[in-house]
Structures are given as structure tokens and as C-alpha cells.
Amino acid sequence: MHPLLGQLARGLSDAVFPPVCVHCRGLVETAGGPEAGGFRHLCRRCAGQIEFVRPPHCTTCGHPFYGEVEGERRCPHCDGLDPAFNEGRTAVLFKGPVRALVIELKYHRGLHVLADMEEIFRRAAHVCELARGAVLVPVPLHPRKLRERGYNQAALLAAALARAAGGGARVEPLLRRLTDTATQTAFDRRTRMANLKNAFALARGAALNPGLPYLLVDDVFTTGSTLNSCARTLRRAGGLNLGVATFGHG
């Protein structure tokens, strides 16, 4: 479709079915571009509550540091993690409107919010910088969960990040999930690590190039156990230059 026709179609759709903010459920003002918030599914007030992460931040998980930073650049969130990857960055903090976007995508089949999530990645310059020229590897879902949900939100976010970053970033599904683990949300890091032992393997037919940078992508960095388990699998397969990028941290 021609871009002008696409804009016209969106305008007519918004007039008939005004977009609703996924966080406060109020109407979203789509006219005015960035001055109106620049998002289609977050109102200007809620968009203003997004907490973007800026340097300085933890070099492992990406959580921001506040005030003066001296010495160790690893934050308390990462105590005991022993990362198998070199560096981690995150775009925003997982709270308020950001949490609403992730929940809409992950649990309500809200694929429409991906445009806003891509825009958030585009505004997170330090994450885009890490992604440029890298092979983006989404954290995989177990086949049962993939059938149930119909898509892997990490793969969709990896594609959004590749578009936002440009610079030759590309997505490759190099991992598969072997173990159908229960949701890890309620568990501490030690329990998560035990549950995720041997949970991932290299995808059939996949091969890694030791000279290429690989960037694991997931929706949220919580304890880092899932991402670290994936990183160990990639490292055993020859991935030496490993990073992590997440949409949110919480």
C-alpha cells in the first residue's frame, strides 16, 4: 500500500474506532505526532510516565545507576548471576505503561502495540547501538506454549529492534527450548536457575560464527536466569561475542 493511502486508512480507522490507551484506557490523541506523545496506544500523559534507561547503567543487566558512579559497574540485581554474556542493555523500566504494553502483547494477543514498542526501542539509542551489525537471537518458547500463544513475543520484539536499529541487524532463531518449564515469575534466581538447567539447545541445523556479535533479545530482564541459560548454550556452540537486550527491566 502507498504510504499516503496507509496514512489515510489509519486516519479513517482512528476516526471510527478511536485508539484507547492500554494503560489508563483513555482515548489517545493521534494527531500532532511527537507533540501528542508519538504513540498510537499510549496517551500523552501515560507516555510521559515511561522511564527510559540512560547511561550510566549496569553493564550486566542494564538497570540505571543514579548519581555519581565509581568502581564496580554491576548493580545489586546481578549479585550471584555470573553472566555468560559480555554486556546487557535495556530500553525502559518495567512499570506503569511499559508493563501494560508487555502484558497486552504477551497475554492478550495485542500485536497492535508492537508499533509503540518499536518506537520505544528507536528512542533507546544505547540499545540500538548494541544491536547494529549484530545477529539478534530471540529467547525461544517451548513448542507447546508457542502453539498456545500463536507467536513468540521475544521474536517479534527482536524484529522490532532490528528495524529500529538498522545497520545490518538481523534476526536468527538459533535456539530451541527443550523443557516446558512453569512460569518463572514467582521464583527467585536460585530456583529459576535449577528449573532452567539444560532447558535450551541450539536449533537444528544452526551454526554460530565466532567472529560475529550475537545479541539475545527478550521482553523483560528480571533475574537474568533465562537469558544467562541461553547465553551459556550459545557460548558452548562457539558464540564468543554475546550481549543481551531487553525491552524492559523489572
QUIDACOR-V163246 format. One record per pair of residues at least 4 apart in sequence whose C-alpha atoms are under 6 Angstrom apart, sorted by sequence separation. I is the first residue (numbers start at 1). J is the second residue. D is the distance in whole Angstrom. If there is no record, write none. Layout:
i = {I/I}
j = {J/J}
d = {D/D}
//
This chain:
i = {13/14/21/32/34/42/43/58/94/95/102/103/104/105/114/146/161/162/187/224/235/20/21/33/42/57/58/94/105/141/146/234/235/20/21/57/104/105/20/21/37/57/162/20/36/57/162/19/56/53/28/58/139/58/138/58/138/22/21/179/21/178/21/177/178/177/176/176/62/175/220/60/61/62/175/176/215/219/220/59/60/61/62/174/175/210/213/214/215/216/217/218/219/220/221/222/59/174/210/215/217/220/208/210/208/174/193/91/132/133/136/189/132/133/134/135/136/137/142/133/135/137/140/141/128/132/140/53/89/142/53/52/51/51/118/122/158/154/154/23/23/39/137/138/134/135/136/137/138/139/134/136/137/84/85/84/84/94/88/90/93/94/86/87/88/89/90/91/92/93/94/85/86/88/90/91/85/90}
j = {17/18/25/36/38/46/47/62/98/99/106/107/108/109/118/150/165/166/191/228/239/25/26/38/47/62/63/99/110/146/151/239/240/26/27/63/110/111/27/28/44/64/169/28/44/65/170/28/65/64/43/73/154/74/154/75/155/41/41/199/42/199/43/199/200/200/200/201/88/201/246/87/88/89/202/203/242/246/247/87/88/89/90/202/203/238/241/242/243/244/245/246/247/248/249/250/88/203/239/244/246/249/238/240/239/206/225/124/165/167/170/223/167/168/169/170/171/172/177/169/171/173/176/177/165/169/177/91/127/180/92/92/92/93/160/164/217/218/219/97/100/116/215/216/213/214/215/216/217/218/214/216/217/228/231/231/232/248/243/245/248/249/242/243/244/245/246/247/248/249/250/242/243/245/247/248/243/248}
d = {6/4/5/5/4/6/6/5/6/5/6/6/5/5/6/5/6/6/6/6/5/5/5/5/6/5/5/5/4/6/6/5/6/6/6/5/5/6/5/6/5/4/5/6/6/5/6/6/6/6/5/5/6/5/5/6/5/6/5/5/4/5/5/6/6/5/6/5/5/6/6/5/5/4/5/5/6/5/6/5/5/6/5/6/5/6/5/5/5/5/5/5/5/5/5/5/6/5/5/5/6/5/6/6/6/6/6/5/6/6/6/6/5/5/5/5/5/6/5/5/6/6/6/6/5/5/6/6/6/6/5/4/6/6/5/5/6/5/6/5/5/6/6/6/5/5/5/5/5/6/5/6/6/6/6/6/6/5/6/6/5/5/6/5/4/5/5/5/5/5/5/5/6/6/6/6/5/6}
//
